[in-house]
């Protein structure tokens, strides 16, 4: 179930030392969100109506502070988590950032870091401005030109803009109080075309032209997906001061329609937050990312995407194993009542608990290189299952011996008292033995080792029966031979019954391990396929953007830029080819190999040791059970 907050909370603010810090209350909220998150962050100059857009996305009239004065209301980064309205199983995380360019604050470096955090944490970045998209508006977005200085893909070496483009969010420019007609060269254009026309570069190399192109080139280089929405003034000046009190009926109809289109686009087009390579991010991972980035900023370092991935993997994978194991153990304790009547009964509970435990691990793990942590989980679950099987066997033996002691008590007393050592005593002994055996087998709750305990008892009493038979003078020698042969046949039948039980237990153990491998493979493959598809989309998005940029550069007369774009396209296409799996192979083959090389190809015989998959030797089963 998705977590739904009633009001926003502060995610990042400045501490008493003047440095950024992440608020624990926000981290505790994100910690509860184990779903994928769709993160929308809004940035822009202060007092431009950013918070209103966030409230619309949250489906509320109030929440993020709007304010009605020239004072900037939002400080730091505020967060609001709500169930995603159109993506079941996802949480929508809205981030409202401190207004940029606040004259009272006068800290451009702080503004730059706020902008960078919004870029790093979001899957869709909304830039909000007033009036028109002109040179003045673009100059106020100078933070884009500093992104390569403040964000690194790798911890060493030079980062190319293409690498940043692949992981940066989509970019949405919202223009408020827009009064122009969307017409270009006497033809109507869309808001998207309006934005792209404003981002055209000018030819030349003068300082003025370079300044003109700087932000435009940054937006084109870093953001593969760009959209634009224009909003007319929502109400008159008097009503603008009480926007939180107004309903849609009180607002300009064109403004309301534009707001609906904007929200619809964000809901349908913004993808879940991912890291480089298509690695999906949950709410708790987003909290760890925020801590990682803010820690880097506080220490004067440049946030590094690859380092963040490593840090996140270190935090998440160990915790995912621990939580999965804790769940498995709690489920076993909740449902298992020892001794179980059959091995299948214990196996069914184990299978259900393990399936859910694997699911918990899969959803909580992050970039589990070579599936080391999943293999660790598999081994740990198997060890705990073996322990449950061992305890099940011990409890079954204990209960069976108690029942056996009770139902055979009369027979044992008669043997000790010599009651059967008389003519006709053997028939009486055999009759009493059969009745006690039937009572023993009819007892409930004895578990899977009923026949083993009975066999041990009957073997102990074998010599007793032979002595009673030999002492019974009412039987002829021929009758005694017949009874002795019958006794041996029954002993052989009992041994066969026991061996069949052992064989059945071993076969069930093999089935358990095979099912465990298959379940782990199935869930692992599903996650890998999702990740592969996201990585593929990430590459395709970059290729498409670079091809478009190549074409536009040619049309605008920037031949050198077009050549560079083509080189980037060629590199990306080469990477696409390298990422495609070889013909005839499948992700299942790959992950199966991982499991086998990880040492999970052998089959555990629960509670009694380890044997190869093909080993069905009954004698070994006997020795395992005796351990």
Secondary structure, 3 states (H helix, E strand, C coil): CCCCCCCCEEEEEECCCCCEEECHHHHHHHHCCCCEEEEEEEEEECCCCHHHHHHHHHCCCCCCCCCCCCCCCCCCEEEEEEECCCCCCEEEEEEEECCECCCCCCCHHHHHHHHHHHHHHCCEEEEEEECCCCHHHHHCCHHHHHHHHHEECCCCCCCCHHHHHHHCCEEEEEEECCCCCCEECCEECCHHHHHHHHCCCCCCCCHHHHHHHHHHHHHHHHCCCEEEEECCCCCCHHHHCCHHHCCHHHCCHHHHHHHHHHHHHHHHHCCCCEECCCEECEHHHHHHHHHHHHHHHHCCCCEEHHHHHHHHHHHHHHHHHHHHHHHHHHHHHHHCCCCCCCHHHHHHHHHHHHHHHHHHHHHHCCCCHHHHHHHHHHHHHHHHHHHHHHHHHHHHHHHHHHHHHHHCHHHHHHHHHCCCCCCCHHHHHHHHHHHHHHHHHHCCCCCCCHHHHHHHHHHHHHHHHHHHHHHCCCCCHHHHHHHHHHHHHHHHHHHHHHHHHHHHHHHHHHHHHHHHHHHHHHHHHHHHHHHHHHHHHHHHHHHHHHHHHHHHHHHCCCHHHHHHHHHHHHHHHHHHHHHCCCCCCCHHHHHHHHHHHHHHCCEEECCCEEECCCCCCHHHHHHHHHC
